[in-house]
Amino acid sequence: MSKIDFLDVLQTAVNDPGSFKSGECLEEHVLGNARKFLVSDWVGLIEALCEWISMKREPQTMLAISVAKELKLREIRYVIEDLRQEVSVGKVFPKFYLRDIDEALSILL
C-alpha cells in the first residue's frame, strides 16, 4: 500500500454521503484505516497525512491532525507547527482551531 492508496481510502470516506459523514464516525473510520496503514506502509501514511494538512481544507486537515495525535506521529509535528503559525495570524481557518492544533502539538512533543 502507498500514500496514494491511503489518500484514496480517506477521500472515499470523506466523499461518501453515508453514515461516516457525522464527525465522530468519520474520524473513527479514518483512524481505523490509518492504524492499518501504520503497519503496512508507515511512510505512505506520514506522506498522506502531511499532504492533507498542507491542503488547509476541512475536514481533511483536521482529520489528519487528529490521526497524528492519536497515533503519536511525531514526524508530522513540524507540518502542524507551520499550520499553527498560519492559523494564529489569521491566514487560514478560524482561530478556535488553535485549541485542537495545540492539543495535538502538546502530545507530539
CNS distance restraints for C-alpha pairs under 8 A (distance, minus, plus):
assign (resid   1 and name CA) (resid   5 and name CA) 5.86 0.50 0.50
assign (resid   1 and name CA) (resid   6 and name CA) 7.41 0.50 0.50
assign (resid   1 and name CA) (resid  37 and name CA) 7.47 0.50 0.50
assign (resid   1 and name CA) (resid  40 and name CA) 6.70 0.50 0.50
assign (resid   1 and name CA) (resid  41 and name CA) 6.00 0.50 0.50
assign (resid   1 and name CA) (resid  44 and name CA) 7.59 0.50 0.50
assign (resid   2 and name CA) (resid   6 and name CA) 6.37 0.50 0.50
assign (resid   2 and name CA) (resid  41 and name CA) 6.29 0.50 0.50
assign (resid   2 and name CA) (resid  44 and name CA) 4.93 0.50 0.50
assign (resid   2 and name CA) (resid  45 and name CA) 7.57 0.50 0.50
assign (resid   3 and name CA) (resid   7 and name CA) 6.12 0.50 0.50
assign (resid   3 and name CA) (resid  41 and name CA) 7.97 0.50 0.50
assign (resid   3 and name CA) (resid  43 and name CA) 7.66 0.50 0.50
assign (resid   3 and name CA) (resid  44 and name CA) 3.92 0.50 0.50
assign (resid   3 and name CA) (resid  45 and name CA) 5.90 0.50 0.50
assign (resid   3 and name CA) (resid  46 and name CA) 7.99 0.50 0.50
assign (resid   3 and name CA) (resid  47 and name CA) 6.17 0.50 0.50
assign (resid   3 and name CA) (resid  48 and name CA) 5.20 0.50 0.50
assign (resid   4 and name CA) (resid   8 and name CA) 6.08 0.50 0.50
assign (resid   4 and name CA) (resid  44 and name CA) 7.68 0.50 0.50
assign (resid   4 and name CA) (resid  48 and name CA) 7.39 0.50 0.50
assign (resid   5 and name CA) (resid   9 and name CA) 6.31 0.50 0.50
assign (resid   6 and name CA) (resid  10 and name CA) 6.17 0.50 0.50
assign (resid   6 and name CA) (resid  34 and name CA) 7.80 0.50 0.50
assign (resid   6 and name CA) (resid  37 and name CA) 7.24 0.50 0.50
assign (resid   6 and name CA) (resid  44 and name CA) 7.34 0.50 0.50
assign (resid   6 and name CA) (resid  45 and name CA) 6.68 0.50 0.50
assign (resid   6 and name CA) (resid  48 and name CA) 6.73 0.50 0.50
assign (resid   7 and name CA) (resid  11 and name CA) 5.93 0.50 0.50
assign (resid   7 and name CA) (resid  48 and name CA) 5.98 0.50 0.50
assign (resid   8 and name CA) (resid  12 and name CA) 5.97 0.50 0.50
assign (resid   9 and name CA) (resid  13 and name CA) 6.38 0.50 0.50
assign (resid   9 and name CA) (resid  33 and name CA) 7.76 0.50 0.50
assign (resid  10 and name CA) (resid  14 and name CA) 6.32 0.50 0.50
assign (resid  10 and name CA) (resid  30 and name CA) 6.28 0.50 0.50
assign (resid  10 and name CA) (resid  33 and name CA) 7.98 0.50 0.50
assign (resid  11 and name CA) (resid  15 and name CA) 5.99 0.50 0.50
assign (resid  12 and name CA) (resid  16 and name CA) 5.95 0.50 0.50
assign (resid  13 and name CA) (resid  20 and name CA) 6.69 0.50 0.50
assign (resid  13 and name CA) (resid  21 and name CA) 7.99 0.50 0.50
assign (resid  13 and name CA) (resid  26 and name CA) 7.12 0.50 0.50
assign (resid  13 and name CA) (resid  29 and name CA) 7.73 0.50 0.50
assign (resid  13 and name CA) (resid  30 and name CA) 7.44 0.50 0.50
assign (resid  14 and name CA) (resid  20 and name CA) 7.53 0.50 0.50
assign (resid  14 and name CA) (resid  21 and name CA) 6.89 0.50 0.50
assign (resid  14 and name CA) (resid  26 and name CA) 7.32 0.50 0.50
assign (resid  14 and name CA) (resid  59 and name CA) 7.73 0.50 0.50
assign (resid  14 and name CA) (resid  60 and name CA) 8.00 0.50 0.50
assign (resid  16 and name CA) (resid  20 and name CA) 7.13 0.50 0.50
assign (resid  16 and name CA) (resid  21 and name CA) 7.13 0.50 0.50
assign (resid  17 and name CA) (resid  21 and name CA) 6.32 0.50 0.50
assign (resid  19 and name CA) (resid  25 and name CA) 7.32 0.50 0.50
assign (resid  19 and name CA) (resid  26 and name CA) 8.00 0.50 0.50
assign (resid  20 and name CA) (resid  25 and name CA) 5.10 0.50 0.50
assign (resid  20 and name CA) (resid  26 and name CA) 4.39 0.50 0.50
assign (resid  20 and name CA) (resid  29 and name CA) 7.12 0.50 0.50
assign (resid  21 and name CA) (resid  25 and name CA) 6.93 0.50 0.50
assign (resid  21 and name CA) (resid  26 and name CA) 5.68 0.50 0.50
assign (resid  22 and name CA) (resid  26 and name CA) 6.00 0.50 0.50
assign (resid  23 and name CA) (resid  27 and name CA) 6.09 0.50 0.50
assign (resid  24 and name CA) (resid  28 and name CA) 6.11 0.50 0.50
assign (resid  25 and name CA) (resid  29 and name CA) 6.08 0.50 0.50
assign (resid  26 and name CA) (resid  30 and name CA) 6.11 0.50 0.50
assign (resid  27 and name CA) (resid  31 and name CA) 6.01 0.50 0.50
assign (resid  27 and name CA) (resid  63 and name CA) 6.44 0.50 0.50
assign (resid  27 and name CA) (resid  66 and name CA) 7.90 0.50 0.50
assign (resid  28 and name CA) (resid  32 and name CA) 6.04 0.50 0.50
assign (resid  29 and name CA) (resid  33 and name CA) 6.37 0.50 0.50
assign (resid  30 and name CA) (resid  34 and name CA) 6.08 0.50 0.50
assign (resid  30 and name CA) (resid  63 and name CA) 7.66 0.50 0.50
assign (resid  30 and name CA) (resid  67 and name CA) 7.74 0.50 0.50
assign (resid  31 and name CA) (resid  35 and name CA) 6.20 0.50 0.50
assign (resid  31 and name CA) (resid  67 and name CA) 5.79 0.50 0.50
assign (resid  32 and name CA) (resid  36 and name CA) 6.66 0.50 0.50
assign (resid  33 and name CA) (resid  37 and name CA) 6.41 0.50 0.50
assign (resid  34 and name CA) (resid  38 and name CA) 5.98 0.50 0.50
assign (resid  34 and name CA) (resid  45 and name CA) 6.95 0.50 0.50
assign (resid  34 and name CA) (resid  67 and name CA) 7.21 0.50 0.50
assign (resid  35 and name CA) (resid  39 and name CA) 6.79 0.50 0.50
assign (resid  35 and name CA) (resid  71 and name CA) 7.72 0.50 0.50
assign (resid  36 and name CA) (resid  40 and name CA) 6.46 0.50 0.50
assign (resid  37 and name CA) (resid  41 and name CA) 5.13 0.50 0.50
assign (resid  37 and name CA) (resid  42 and name CA) 6.23 0.50 0.50
assign (resid  37 and name CA) (resid  44 and name CA) 7.75 0.50 0.50
assign (resid  37 and name CA) (resid  45 and name CA) 6.11 0.50 0.50
assign (resid  38 and name CA) (resid  42 and name CA) 4.56 0.50 0.50
assign (resid  38 and name CA) (resid  45 and name CA) 6.42 0.50 0.50
assign (resid  41 and name CA) (resid  45 and name CA) 6.25 0.50 0.50
assign (resid  42 and name CA) (resid  46 and name CA) 6.30 0.50 0.50
assign (resid  43 and name CA) (resid  47 and name CA) 6.21 0.50 0.50
assign (resid  44 and name CA) (resid  48 and name CA) 6.02 0.50 0.50
assign (resid  45 and name CA) (resid  49 and name CA) 6.13 0.50 0.50
assign (resid  46 and name CA) (resid  50 and name CA) 6.14 0.50 0.50
assign (resid  46 and name CA) (resid  73 and name CA) 7.83 0.50 0.50
assign (resid  46 and name CA) (resid  75 and name CA) 7.50 0.50 0.50
assign (resid  46 and name CA) (resid  76 and name CA) 7.05 0.50 0.50
assign (resid  47 and name CA) (resid  51 and name CA) 6.19 0.50 0.50
assign (resid  48 and name CA) (resid  52 and name CA) 6.28 0.50 0.50
assign (resid  49 and name CA) (resid  53 and name CA) 6.19 0.50 0.50
assign (resid  49 and name CA) (resid  64 and name CA) 5.16 0.50 0.50
assign (resid  49 and name CA) (resid  65 and name CA) 7.72 0.50 0.50
assign (resid  49 and name CA) (resid  68 and name CA) 7.67 0.50 0.50
assign (resid  49 and name CA) (resid  76 and name CA) 7.94 0.50 0.50
assign (resid  50 and name CA) (resid  54 and name CA) 6.09 0.50 0.50
assign (resid  50 and name CA) (resid  64 and name CA) 7.58 0.50 0.50
assign (resid  50 and name CA) (resid  76 and name CA) 6.66 0.50 0.50
assign (resid  50 and name CA) (resid  79 and name CA) 6.69 0.50 0.50
assign (resid  51 and name CA) (resid  55 and name CA) 6.26 0.50 0.50
assign (resid  52 and name CA) (resid  56 and name CA) 7.22 0.50 0.50
assign (resid  52 and name CA) (resid  57 and name CA) 7.80 0.50 0.50
assign (resid  52 and name CA) (resid  60 and name CA) 5.49 0.50 0.50
assign (resid  52 and name CA) (resid  61 and name CA) 5.13 0.50 0.50
assign (resid  52 and name CA) (resid  64 and name CA) 6.18 0.50 0.50
assign (resid  53 and name CA) (resid  57 and name CA) 7.82 0.50 0.50
assign (resid  53 and name CA) (resid  60 and name CA) 7.00 0.50 0.50
assign (resid  53 and name CA) (resid  61 and name CA) 4.25 0.50 0.50
assign (resid  53 and name CA) (resid  62 and name CA) 7.24 0.50 0.50
assign (resid  53 and name CA) (resid  64 and name CA) 6.14 0.50 0.50
assign (resid  53 and name CA) (resid  65 and name CA) 7.05 0.50 0.50
assign (resid  53 and name CA) (resid  79 and name CA) 7.32 0.50 0.50
assign (resid  53 and name CA) (resid  80 and name CA) 7.25 0.50 0.50
assign (resid  53 and name CA) (resid  83 and name CA) 7.62 0.50 0.50
assign (resid  54 and name CA) (resid  61 and name CA) 7.20 0.50 0.50
assign (resid  54 and name CA) (resid  79 and name CA) 7.66 0.50 0.50
assign (resid  54 and name CA) (resid  83 and name CA) 7.73 0.50 0.50
assign (resid  55 and name CA) (resid  60 and name CA) 7.60 0.50 0.50
assign (resid  55 and name CA) (resid  61 and name CA) 6.60 0.50 0.50
assign (resid  56 and name CA) (resid  60 and name CA) 7.70 0.50 0.50
assign (resid  56 and name CA) (resid  61 and name CA) 5.59 0.50 0.50
assign (resid  56 and name CA) (resid  92 and name CA) 7.12 0.50 0.50
assign (resid  56 and name CA) (resid  93 and name CA) 7.90 0.50 0.50
assign (resid  57 and name CA) (resid  61 and name CA) 5.60 0.50 0.50
assign (resid  58 and name CA) (resid  62 and name CA) 6.59 0.50 0.50
assign (resid  59 and name CA) (resid  63 and name CA) 6.01 0.50 0.50
assign (resid  60 and name CA) (resid  64 and name CA) 6.12 0.50 0.50
assign (resid  61 and name CA) (resid  65 and name CA) 6.38 0.50 0.50
assign (resid  62 and name CA) (resid  66 and name CA) 6.11 0.50 0.50
assign (resid  63 and name CA) (resid  67 and name CA) 6.19 0.50 0.50
assign (resid  64 and name CA) (resid  68 and name CA) 6.14 0.50 0.50
assign (resid  65 and name CA) (resid  69 and name CA) 6.13 0.50 0.50
assign (resid  65 and name CA) (resid  80 and name CA) 7.27 0.50 0.50
assign (resid  65 and name CA) (resid 101 and name CA) 7.15 0.50 0.50
assign (resid  65 and name CA) (resid 104 and name CA) 6.83 0.50 0.50
assign (resid  66 and name CA) (resid  70 and name CA) 6.12 0.50 0.50
assign (resid  66 and name CA) (resid 104 and name CA) 7.09 0.50 0.50
assign (resid  67 and name CA) (resid  71 and name CA) 5.94 0.50 0.50
assign (resid  68 and name CA) (resid  72 and name CA) 5.56 0.50 0.50
assign (resid  68 and name CA) (resid  73 and name CA) 4.89 0.50 0.50
assign (resid  68 and name CA) (resid  74 and name CA) 7.47 0.50 0.50
assign (resid  68 and name CA) (resid  76 and name CA) 6.95 0.50 0.50
assign (resid  68 and name CA) (resid 104 and name CA) 7.53 0.50 0.50
assign (resid  69 and name CA) (resid  73 and name CA) 6.61 0.50 0.50
assign (resid  69 and name CA) (resid 104 and name CA) 4.96 0.50 0.50
assign (resid  69 and name CA) (resid 105 and name CA) 7.63 0.50 0.50
assign (resid  69 and name CA) (resid 107 and name CA) 6.44 0.50 0.50
assign (resid  69 and name CA) (resid 108 and name CA) 6.69 0.50 0.50
assign (resid  72 and name CA) (resid 107 and name CA) 7.00 0.50 0.50
assign (resid  72 and name CA) (resid 108 and name CA) 5.97 0.50 0.50
assign (resid  73 and name CA) (resid  77 and name CA) 7.55 0.50 0.50
assign (resid  73 and name CA) (resid 108 and name CA) 6.91 0.50 0.50
assign (resid  74 and name CA) (resid 108 and name CA) 5.09 0.50 0.50
assign (resid  74 and name CA) (resid 109 and name CA) 7.15 0.50 0.50
assign (resid  76 and name CA) (resid  80 and name CA) 6.41 0.50 0.50
assign (resid  77 and name CA) (resid  81 and name CA) 6.11 0.50 0.50
assign (resid  77 and name CA) (resid 105 and name CA) 6.56 0.50 0.50
assign (resid  77 and name CA) (resid 108 and name CA) 6.33 0.50 0.50
assign (resid  77 and name CA) (resid 109 and name CA) 7.87 0.50 0.50
assign (resid  78 and name CA) (resid  82 and name CA) 6.22 0.50 0.50
assign (resid  79 and name CA) (resid  83 and name CA) 6.39 0.50 0.50
assign (resid  80 and name CA) (resid  84 and name CA) 6.08 0.50 0.50
assign (resid  80 and name CA) (resid 101 and name CA) 7.23 0.50 0.50
assign (resid  80 and name CA) (resid 105 and name CA) 7.35 0.50 0.50
assign (resid  81 and name CA) (resid  85 and name CA) 6.34 0.50 0.50
assign (resid  81 and name CA) (resid 105 and name CA) 7.48 0.50 0.50
assign (resid  82 and name CA) (resid  86 and name CA) 6.57 0.50 0.50
assign (resid  83 and name CA) (resid  87 and name CA) 6.24 0.50 0.50
assign (resid  84 and name CA) (resid  88 and name CA) 6.03 0.50 0.50
assign (resid  84 and name CA) (resid  98 and name CA) 6.66 0.50 0.50
assign (resid  84 and name CA) (resid 101 and name CA) 6.61 0.50 0.50
assign (resid  84 and name CA) (resid 102 and name CA) 7.82 0.50 0.50
assign (resid  85 and name CA) (resid  89 and name CA) 6.49 0.50 0.50
assign (resid  86 and name CA) (resid  90 and name CA) 6.33 0.50 0.50
assign (resid  86 and name CA) (resid  91 and name CA) 5.10 0.50 0.50
assign (resid  86 and name CA) (resid  92 and name CA) 6.01 0.50 0.50
assign (resid  87 and name CA) (resid  91 and name CA) 5.70 0.50 0.50
assign (resid  87 and name CA) (resid  92 and name CA) 5.12 0.50 0.50
assign (resid  87 and name CA) (resid  93 and name CA) 5.85 0.50 0.50
assign (resid  87 and name CA) (resid  94 and name CA) 6.86 0.50 0.50
assign (resid  87 and name CA) (resid  95 and name CA) 5.97 0.50 0.50
assign (resid  87 and name CA) (resid  97 and name CA) 7.48 0.50 0.50
assign (resid  87 and name CA) (resid  98 and name CA) 6.96 0.50 0.50
assign (resid  88 and name CA) (resid  95 and name CA) 6.21 0.50 0.50
assign (resid  88 and name CA) (resid  98 and name CA) 7.21 0.50 0.50
assign (resid  90 and name CA) (resid  94 and name CA) 6.93 0.50 0.50
assign (resid  90 and name CA) (resid  95 and name CA) 6.87 0.50 0.50
assign (resid  93 and name CA) (resid  97 and name CA) 6.78 0.50 0.50
assign (resid  97 and name CA) (resid 101 and name CA) 6.32 0.50 0.50
assign (resid  98 and name CA) (resid 102 and name CA) 5.68 0.50 0.50
assign (resid  99 and name CA) (resid 103 and name CA) 6.14 0.50 0.50
assign (resid 100 and name CA) (resid 104 and name CA) 6.25 0.50 0.50
assign (resid 101 and name CA) (resid 105 and name CA) 6.21 0.50 0.50
assign (resid 102 and name CA) (resid 106 and name CA) 6.09 0.50 0.50
assign (resid 103 and name CA) (resid 107 and name CA) 6.56 0.50 0.50
assign (resid 104 and name CA) (resid 108 and name CA) 6.25 0.50 0.50
assign (resid 105 and name CA) (resid 109 and name CA) 6.35 0.50 0.50
